[in-house]
Amino acid sequence: MPIDEREQDNRTLRTLIITALTETGQTRDTLYAKIGEFYYCAAPKYLYKYYSENPLNMDAIKNHEMWYSAPCNFNDVFDCDVSINEKAIFESFLSADPQGRRIRQGSPMWIKLKSDVHKQIDYLQGTFEETKQTTGISCLSESDSSLLMWAHYANNHKGMCVEYELLQISEQLKFSPIPVIYTDERVSLNSLISEDLRRDTMKFFVESITTKSPEWSYEKEWRIIRDESVCDTRWDKVNKGALLKMIRPTSIILGCRTEWDFEKSVREYCEKEKVTLYKMEKNKEKYQLDKKVLMKFSE
């Protein structure tokens, strides 16, 4: 399947961000400048967060906070699941012998090398699993009108969808939302031979966090990733996540099945904070949702 312009932009941006996360000094500053330019020129203006009508979600929005969940809580069995190709890694070590020796299968050196590689992989897998338990991820979308997103993440259209300006997330919070890439091929670690193994394995881990099956492409997902050092004391060990600072919403969209009690609480917040409020309506001719303005404030 050919890659469209938007998907190519997302791939370019993801590469820039992942590289910036593992660089330092002037190189990192230059990359972040390019990322900022990309957000300004080519990325979608807004990202959206779908919520159920749970009062805790409304409290988080009122406090300008957002929940970051550990990947182990996600509903996709492949989500953030690290694929390590032990056979390819072992063969890369076999072919990299500095003395150019042929290592016979079953020889003492062959057995030792295979054992050493297996131990390294076990260590890496343990590290990745631990990281999945302590990394906070918040998932947003480019779309505010997905029927499936409204059904799955906003409690069958009874909840809401909150709009945030992408450039403001980056500028105010210094977060770099990363677009998810959809592909049939899983990200796989095939070699441990590297000048900087820590950097390259970190790149690999972030790639695996931001790669999903095309079956999920309707989500048009972007992710904000916060590591353990950022979450720090705010990490909830029981629920495996953290409630962290977020910017003020640009607007809130109520679902077409929102009940009055919840709508009333959202209306009160929007009126107080001068946040534009919409409500979705079912289109009379097509299978689509249309936004109706309930409150709008001059900018």
C-alpha positions in Angstrom: 0.0 0.0 0.0 1.5 3.4 -1.0 2.3 5.9 1.8 0.3 9.1 1.5 1.8 12.6 2.2 0.4 12.8 5.8 1.8 9.4 6.7 5.2 10.3 5.2 5.2 13.5 7.3 4.4 11.5 10.4 7.3 9.1 9.7 9.7 12.0 9.2 8.5 13.7 12.4 8.8 10.5 14.4 12.3 9.9 13.2 13.3 13.5 14.2 11.8 13.1 17.7 13.3 9.7 18.4 16.7 10.9 17.3 16.4 14.0 19.5 15.5 12.0 22.5 18.9 10.2 22.3 21.1 13.1 21.4 22.7 15.8 23.5 24.1 19.4 23.1 23.9 21.3 19.8 22.7 18.3 17.8 19.7 17.8 20.1 18.9 21.6 20.0 19.0 21.6 16.2 16.7 18.6 16.0 14.2 20.2 18.5 14.2 23.3 16.4 13.3 21.2 13.3 10.5 19.5 15.4 9.1 22.9 16.4 9.1 24.0 12.8 7.3 20.8 11.8 4.7 21.3 14.4 4.2 24.9 13.2 4.1 24.1 9.5 3.0 20.6 8.8 1.4 18.9 11.8 -2.3 19.0 12.6 -3.2 22.1 14.6 -5.2 20.2 17.2 -5.1 16.8 19.0 -8.1 15.3 20.7 -8.5 13.2 23.9 -11.7 11.1 24.2 -13.1 10.6 27.7 -16.0 8.8 29.4 -18.3 10.9 31.6 -16.5 9.8 34.7 -16.3 12.8 37.1 -12.6 12.1 37.7 -12.0 12.9 34.0 -13.7 16.2 34.4 -11.7 16.9 37.5 -8.5 16.3 35.6 -9.5 18.7 32.9 -10.5 21.4 35.4 -7.1 21.0 37.0 -5.3 21.1 33.6 -4.0 17.6 34.1 -4.0 14.4 32.0 -3.6 10.7 32.9 -0.5 8.9 31.6 -1.0 5.1 31.7 1.6 2.4 31.6 1.6 0.3 28.4 0.7 -2.8 30.4 -2.8 -1.4 30.8 -3.4 -1.0 27.0 -6.0 -3.1 25.2 -3.9 -4.1 22.2 -2.0 -7.3 22.9 0.8 -6.1 20.6 1.0 -2.6 22.0 4.6 -1.7 23.1 5.4 -5.4 22.9 9.1 -5.6 22.1 10.2 -8.1 19.4 13.7 -9.4 19.7 15.1 -11.6 17.0 17.5 -13.8 18.9 18.5 -15.9 15.8 19.4 -12.7 13.9 21.3 -11.3 16.8 23.3 -14.5 17.3 24.2 -14.7 13.6 25.3 -11.0 13.6 27.8 -11.9 16.4 29.0 -14.9 14.5 29.8 -12.9 11.4 31.4 -10.1 13.4 34.4 -12.1 14.8 37.3 -9.5 14.7 39.7 -12.2 13.6 37.5 -13.5 10.8 37.4 -17.0 12.2 34.8 -19.5 11.2 33.1 -20.7 14.3 31.9 -24.2 14.0 28.3 -24.9 15.1 28.5 -26.8 18.4 32.1 -25.9 19.2 32.9 -24.6 22.7 33.2 -21.0 21.4 29.9 -21.3 19.5 28.1 -22.6 22.7 29.6 -19.8 24.8 28.7 -17.1 22.4 25.1 -18.5 22.1 24.9 -18.5 25.9 26.2 -14.9 26.2 23.8 -13.7 23.6 20.9 -15.4 25.3 21.8 -13.8 28.6 22.0 -10.3 27.0 18.6 -10.8 25.5 17.1 -12.0 28.8 18.5 -8.9 30.4 17.1 -6.6 27.7 13.7 -8.3 27.8 13.6 -7.8 31.5 14.6 -4.1 31.2 11.9 -3.5 28.5 9.2 -5.2 30.6 10.2 -3.1 33.6 10.1 0.0 31.5 6.6 -0.9 30.3 5.5 -1.0 33.9 6.9 2.5 34.7 6.5 4.5 31.6 3.5 6.9 31.3 1.8 7.3 27.9 -1.1 9.5 27.0 -2.9 8.7 23.8 -4.6 11.4 21.6 -6.0 11.5 18.1 -6.0 13.7 15.1 -9.8 13.2 14.7 -12.7 14.5 16.8 -15.4 12.7 14.8 -14.4 9.0 14.6 -17.5 6.9 15.2 -15.4 4.1 16.6 -13.4 6.4 19.0 -16.6 7.9 20.3 -18.0 4.4 20.9 -14.9 2.8 22.4 -13.4 5.6 24.4 -16.3 8.0 25.2 -18.7 5.4 26.6 -20.9 5.0 23.5 -21.1 8.7 22.8 -22.1 9.6 26.4 -18.7 11.2 27.2 -16.7 14.0 25.6 -13.8 14.8 23.3 -11.3 17.5 24.5 -9.3 19.6 22.0 -5.7 20.7 22.6 -3.5 22.8 20.4 -0.5 20.7 19.4 2.0 23.6 19.2 1.0 24.8 22.7 1.6 21.4 24.1 5.1 21.5 22.7 5.8 25.1 23.7 4.2 25.2 27.2 5.0 21.8 28.5 8.1 20.9 26.5 6.4 17.6 25.5 6.9 16.2 22.1 3.7 14.4 20.9 4.8 11.6 18.6 2.6 10.3 15.7 1.9 6.5 15.7 3.0 4.7 12.5 0.7 1.9 11.2 2.3 -1.0 9.5 2.0 -4.8 9.1 5.7 -5.3 10.1 6.6 -5.3 13.8 9.6 -3.3 15.0 12.2 -6.0 15.7 15.7 -5.8 17.3 18.0 -7.7 15.1 21.5 -6.8 16.3 23.2 -5.8 19.5 26.4 -4.7 17.8 26.5 -0.9 18.2 28.8 2.0 19.0 26.2 3.1 21.6 24.0 0.2 22.5 22.0 2.2 25.2 21.1 4.9 22.7 20.1 2.4 19.9 18.0 0.2 22.2 16.2 3.3 23.5 15.4 4.3 19.9 14.1 0.8 19.3 11.9 0.9 22.4 10.3 4.3 21.4 9.8 2.9 17.9 8.0 -0.1 19.3 5.8 2.2 21.5 4.8 4.2 18.5 4.2 1.5 15.9 0.8 -0.4 15.6 -1.1 -2.7 13.3 -3.0 -1.0 10.4 -6.2 -2.3 12.1 -5.8 0.6 14.5 -5.2 3.2 11.9 -8.7 4.7 12.3 -7.5 6.1 15.6 -5.0 8.5 13.9 -3.1 8.3 17.2 -0.4 10.5 18.7 1.4 9.7 21.9 3.1 11.7 24.7 5.6 9.6 26.5 6.8 10.4 30.0 9.5 8.3 31.7 9.8 7.4 35.3 12.0 10.4 36.2 9.3 12.8 35.0 6.4 10.9 36.7 8.5 10.6 39.9 6.4 10.8 43.1 3.2 11.2 41.1 3.4 7.7 39.8 0.5 5.6 41.0 1.9 2.1 41.6 -1.5 0.5 42.0 -3.1 1.8 38.9 0.2 2.0 37.0 0.0 5.6 35.8 0.4 9.2 36.7 -1.7 12.4 36.6 0.5 15.1 35.1 0.3 18.7 34.0 -1.6 19.5 30.8 -2.5 22.7 29.0 -5.9 24.4 29.0 -8.3 22.9 26.5 -9.2 24.9 23.3 -12.6 23.4 23.2 -14.7 20.5 24.5 -17.1 18.4 22.4 -20.0 16.5 24.1 -21.2 13.2 22.7 -24.5 13.0 21.0 -25.8 10.7 23.9 -24.5 12.9 26.7 -26.9 13.0 29.6 -27.9 16.3 31.1 -26.2 16.0 34.5 -22.8 15.6 32.8 -23.5 18.2 30.2 -24.4 20.6 32.9 -21.1 20.2 34.7 -19.2 20.6 31.4 -21.2 23.7 30.6 -20.4 25.3 34.0 -16.7 24.7 33.4 -16.7 26.0 29.9 -18.6 29.1 30.9 -16.2 29.8 33.8 -13.0 29.2 31.8 -14.3 30.6 28.5 -13.7 27.3 26.7 -15.7 26.8 23.5 -18.3 24.0 23.8 -19.8 21.9 21.1 -22.1 18.9 21.0 -22.2 16.2 18.3 -25.3 15.5 16.4 -26.1 12.6 14.1 -26.1 13.6 10.4 -29.6 13.0 8.9 -28.2 11.7 5.5 -24.8 10.2 6.2 -23.1 8.0 8.8 -21.2 10.9 10.3 -21.2 13.3 13.3 -21.7 17.0 13.0 -20.6 19.6 15.6 -23.1 22.0 16.9 -21.9 25.1 18.8 -23.3 25.4 22.3 -21.0 28.1 23.6 -18.4 30.2 21.8 -16.2 32.9 23.2 -14.4 35.6 21.3 -10.6 35.1 21.2 
